[in-house]
Amino acid sequence: MARIRVDGVGLHVEERGAGAPILGIHGTPSSAVLWADAAERLAAHGRAITYDRRGFARSAGKRADAATGLDDHVADAAALLERLGATPAAVIGRSTGGLIALELARRHPDAVSSLVLLEPALLTIDDAARAWAAEARERIAAAAADAPDRAAEAVFRVMLGDDAWTDLPSEVRDALAAANGGVLAELAGDGLDLSERPRRYDAEELEAVRAPTLVVVAEASPPPLHRAAEWIVGHLPDARRADVGGGHLIDPADPVVLEFIDAHAAR
């Protein structure tokens, strides 16, 4: 474990294993804590790097809790890979982390050898997806305004259902509570799925992403996430889709992910 300072924010970073670098970018709300088991399995396939994004859990702080947008998270990931000498890396992003990973590959192509997008939160692809995401954001923002110390819980309940929150082990709920600041910061920022002004892509922007890409979708997830995955696969030059069981919290070390990582390890 290490603490690496990036743009005035101390990021909590964990490394496991050796070999070709693999960067894991968690969703909202989350933390590297929730990736620990997956990181251990990823470490058998390369140098697994996970971190708490700014504002979340052990990377929270005064500056980290300010308004945070897509630009901030992409800059953090790029700087982190450079500081660690870990380029090019296979980058795995889950949900909001998938959106960050996609934009990282677009802006910093030399830093990314391959992409794994676990239901990336690109919810601006059509009117129905935008309406669904806007309604969810309004409900989350209202709940977070009433109870800022339960902002992370609000995201889970609104996006995944009440059972998704209550079924979590108590220690996981406690870990997610440390992500409240990150959720509030993203609600106030730009470019993310929780932002009032989320990122919108045109076809040409995605066609510029040349990294081999695996987009993974869970069968029980909401239709907008399925359509987003299909849209991304249809516009990236070298992308394919894989479907897995379960819901939105897809295992970052699912066998289909590990097979892809091994096939596209950085050389």
C-alpha positions as CSV (number, residue, x, y, z in Angstrom):
1,M,0.0,0.0,0.0
2,A,1.1,3.5,-0.7
3,R,-0.1,7.1,-0.8
4,I,0.7,9.0,-4.0
5,R,0.1,12.7,-4.3
6,V,-1.5,13.7,-7.5
7,D,-2.6,17.3,-8.2
8,G,-2.7,18.1,-4.5
9,V,-4.7,15.0,-3.6
10,G,-3.3,12.0,-1.8
11,L,-4.5,8.8,-3.5
12,H,-4.5,5.5,-1.6
13,V,-2.9,3.0,-4.0
14,E,-2.5,-0.8,-3.7
15,E,-0.2,-3.0,-5.8
16,R,-0.1,-6.8,-6.1
17,G,1.8,-9.2,-8.3
18,A,4.2,-8.5,-11.1
19,G,4.4,-8.3,-14.8
20,A,2.2,-6.4,-17.3
21,P,0.4,-3.6,-15.4
22,I,-3.4,-3.9,-14.8
23,L,-5.2,-0.8,-13.5
24,G,-8.5,-1.1,-11.7
25,I,-10.8,1.9,-11.6
26,H,-13.8,1.5,-9.2
27,G,-17.3,2.9,-9.6
28,T,-19.4,5.3,-7.6
29,P,-19.7,4.8,-4.7
30,S,-16.9,2.3,-4.1
31,S,-13.3,1.9,-3.0
32,A,-10.3,-0.4,-3.6
33,V,-11.6,-2.2,-0.6
34,L,-14.3,-3.7,-2.7
35,W,-11.8,-4.8,-5.3
36,A,-9.5,-6.6,-2.9
37,D,-10.5,-10.2,-3.7
38,A,-10.5,-9.4,-7.4
39,A,-7.1,-7.7,-7.2
40,E,-5.6,-10.9,-5.6
41,R,-6.8,-12.9,-8.6
42,L,-5.7,-10.3,-11.1
43,A,-2.3,-10.3,-9.5
44,A,-1.8,-13.9,-10.9
45,H,-2.0,-12.3,-14.4
46,G,0.0,-9.2,-14.0
47,R,0.9,-6.2,-11.8
48,A,-2.5,-5.4,-10.3
49,I,-2.9,-1.7,-9.3
50,T,-6.1,-0.5,-7.5
51,Y,-6.7,2.8,-5.8
52,D,-9.4,4.9,-4.1
53,R,-10.4,7.6,-6.5
54,R,-10.2,11.2,-5.2
55,G,-13.0,11.9,-2.7
56,F,-13.6,8.2,-1.9
57,A,-12.7,6.3,1.2
58,R,-9.0,6.6,1.9
59,S,-8.4,9.2,-0.8
60,A,-10.9,11.6,0.8
61,G,-9.7,15.0,2.0
62,K,-10.4,18.7,1.9
63,R,-9.4,19.1,-1.8
64,A,-10.7,15.7,-2.7
65,D,-14.2,16.6,-1.5
66,A,-14.5,19.7,-3.8
67,A,-16.6,19.5,-7.0
68,T,-15.1,16.6,-9.0
69,G,-15.6,15.8,-12.7
70,L,-14.5,13.4,-15.4
71,D,-11.5,15.6,-16.2
72,D,-10.2,15.3,-12.7
73,H,-10.5,11.5,-12.5
74,V,-8.9,11.0,-16.0
75,A,-6.0,13.2,-15.0
76,D,-5.5,11.3,-11.8
77,A,-5.5,8.0,-13.5
78,A,-3.0,9.2,-16.1
79,A,-0.7,10.7,-13.6
80,L,-0.9,7.7,-11.4
81,L,0.2,5.3,-14.2
82,E,3.0,7.7,-15.1
83,R,4.2,8.0,-11.5
84,L,4.2,4.2,-11.1
85,G,6.0,3.6,-14.4
86,A,3.0,1.4,-15.3
87,T,2.3,2.2,-18.9
88,P,0.9,0.9,-21.1
89,A,-1.6,-0.8,-18.8
90,A,-4.7,-2.9,-19.2
91,V,-7.4,-0.8,-17.6
92,I,-10.5,-2.3,-16.0
93,G,-13.3,0.1,-15.2
94,R,-16.6,-0.7,-13.5
95,S,-19.6,1.6,-13.9
96,T,-18.4,5.2,-13.5
97,G,-14.9,3.7,-13.5
98,G,-15.7,2.4,-17.0
99,L,-16.5,5.8,-18.3
100,I,-13.2,7.1,-16.8
101,A,-11.3,4.3,-18.4
102,L,-12.8,5.0,-21.8
103,E,-11.9,8.6,-21.6
104,L,-8.4,7.8,-20.4
105,A,-7.9,5.6,-23.5
106,R,-9.2,8.3,-25.7
107,R,-7.0,11.1,-24.3
108,H,-3.9,9.0,-23.4
109,P,-3.7,6.2,-26.0
110,D,-0.1,5.4,-25.2
111,A,-1.0,4.7,-21.6
112,V,-3.6,2.0,-22.3
113,S,-2.8,-1.3,-23.9
114,S,-6.4,-2.7,-23.6
115,L,-9.7,-1.9,-22.0
116,V,-12.2,-3.8,-20.0
117,L,-15.4,-1.9,-19.4
118,L,-17.8,-3.4,-16.9
119,E,-21.1,-1.8,-17.7
120,P,-19.6,1.6,-18.3
121,A,-21.9,4.4,-17.1
122,L,-22.2,6.2,-20.5
123,L,-25.9,7.1,-20.2
124,T,-26.2,9.8,-22.8
125,I,-26.5,7.6,-25.9
126,D,-30.2,8.2,-26.5
127,D,-33.2,10.1,-25.1
128,A,-34.5,7.2,-23.0
129,A,-31.1,6.6,-21.4
130,R,-30.7,10.3,-20.7
131,A,-34.1,10.5,-19.1
132,W,-33.5,7.4,-17.0
133,A,-30.2,8.8,-15.8
134,A,-31.6,12.3,-15.1
135,E,-34.4,10.9,-13.0
136,A,-31.9,8.7,-11.0
137,R,-29.6,11.7,-10.5
138,E,-32.5,13.9,-9.2
139,R,-33.5,11.2,-6.7
140,I,-29.9,10.7,-5.5
141,A,-29.3,14.5,-5.3
142,A,-32.5,14.9,-3.2
143,A,-31.6,12.1,-0.9
144,A,-28.1,13.3,-0.5
145,A,-29.2,16.9,0.3
146,D,-31.5,15.5,3.0
147,A,-28.8,13.2,4.5
148,P,-25.3,13.9,3.2
149,D,-23.9,11.2,5.4
150,R,-26.0,8.7,3.5
151,A,-25.1,9.8,-0.1
152,A,-23.4,6.6,-1.0
153,E,-26.3,4.6,0.3
154,A,-28.7,6.7,-1.8
155,V,-26.8,5.8,-5.0
156,F,-27.1,2.1,-4.2
157,R,-30.8,2.3,-3.4
158,V,-31.7,4.4,-6.4
159,M,-29.6,2.6,-9.0
160,L,-29.7,-0.9,-7.8
161,G,-32.7,-1.2,-5.5
162,D,-33.2,-1.3,-1.8
163,D,-32.3,-4.9,-1.6
164,A,-28.9,-4.3,-3.1
165,W,-28.0,-2.1,-0.2
166,T,-29.5,-4.1,2.6
167,D,-28.0,-7.4,1.3
168,L,-24.5,-6.0,1.5
169,P,-22.4,-7.2,4.5
170,S,-22.2,-4.6,7.2
171,E,-18.5,-4.2,6.8
172,V,-19.0,-3.3,3.1
173,R,-21.7,-0.8,4.0
174,D,-19.3,0.8,6.4
175,A,-16.6,1.0,3.7
176,L,-19.0,2.6,1.3
177,A,-20.0,5.2,3.9
178,A,-16.5,6.5,3.5
179,A,-17.4,7.4,-0.1
180,N,-20.0,10.0,0.8
181,G,-17.7,12.8,0.0
182,G,-16.9,11.4,-3.4
183,V,-20.6,11.1,-4.3
184,L,-21.3,14.7,-3.3
185,A,-18.3,15.9,-5.2
186,E,-19.4,14.1,-8.4
187,L,-23.0,15.5,-8.0
188,A,-21.4,18.9,-8.1
189,G,-19.0,18.2,-11.0
190,D,-19.2,17.8,-14.8
191,G,-18.9,14.9,-17.2
192,L,-19.8,11.9,-15.0
193,D,-23.0,9.9,-14.8
194,L,-24.0,11.7,-11.6
195,S,-23.2,15.1,-13.0
196,E,-25.9,17.6,-14.1
197,R,-23.9,17.8,-17.4
198,P,-22.8,14.3,-18.2
199,R,-20.3,13.5,-21.0
200,R,-21.8,13.0,-24.5
201,Y,-19.8,11.3,-27.2
202,D,-20.1,11.4,-31.0
203,A,-19.1,8.4,-33.1
204,E,-15.8,10.0,-34.3
205,E,-14.6,10.4,-30.7
206,L,-15.1,6.7,-30.0
207,E,-13.7,5.6,-33.3
208,A,-10.4,7.2,-32.2
209,V,-10.0,4.7,-29.4
210,R,-7.8,1.9,-30.8
211,A,-7.2,-0.2,-27.7
212,P,-8.7,-3.7,-27.8
213,T,-11.8,-3.5,-25.7
214,L,-14.0,-6.0,-23.9
215,V,-17.4,-4.6,-22.8
216,V,-19.1,-6.8,-20.1
217,V,-22.8,-6.7,-19.4
218,A,-24.8,-8.5,-16.6
219,E,-28.1,-10.0,-17.6
220,A,-30.1,-8.6,-14.7
221,S,-28.9,-5.0,-15.2
222,P,-31.2,-2.2,-16.3
223,P,-31.8,-1.9,-20.1
224,P,-30.0,1.5,-20.5
225,L,-26.8,-0.1,-19.4
226,H,-27.3,-2.9,-22.0
227,R,-27.9,-0.3,-24.7
228,A,-24.9,1.7,-23.7
229,A,-22.7,-1.3,-23.9
230,E,-24.1,-2.2,-27.4
231,W,-23.6,1.4,-28.5
232,I,-20.0,1.4,-27.4
233,V,-19.2,-1.9,-29.0
234,G,-20.7,-0.6,-32.2
235,H,-18.5,2.4,-32.3
236,L,-15.1,1.3,-31.0
237,P,-12.9,-0.2,-33.8
238,D,-11.7,-3.2,-31.8
239,A,-14.4,-4.1,-29.3
240,R,-16.5,-7.1,-28.4
241,R,-19.2,-7.8,-25.9
242,A,-19.5,-10.5,-23.2
243,D,-22.6,-11.3,-21.1
244,V,-22.4,-12.6,-17.6
245,G,-24.9,-13.6,-15.0
246,G,-25.9,-11.5,-12.0
247,G,-26.3,-7.7,-11.7
248,H,-24.4,-4.5,-12.1
249,L,-21.5,-5.2,-9.7
250,I,-19.7,-7.4,-12.1
251,D,-16.6,-9.2,-10.8
252,P,-13.5,-7.4,-12.2
253,A,-11.7,-10.8,-12.2
254,D,-14.5,-12.8,-13.9
255,P,-13.1,-15.6,-16.0
256,V,-14.0,-13.8,-19.2
257,V,-12.0,-10.7,-18.0
258,L,-9.0,-12.8,-17.1
259,E,-9.0,-14.5,-20.5
260,F,-9.1,-11.2,-22.2
261,I,-6.3,-9.7,-20.0
262,D,-4.1,-12.7,-20.8
263,A,-4.8,-12.4,-24.5
264,H,-4.0,-8.7,-24.6
265,A,-1.3,-8.3,-22.0
266,A,1.0,-5.3,-22.5
267,R,4.2,-6.2,-24.4
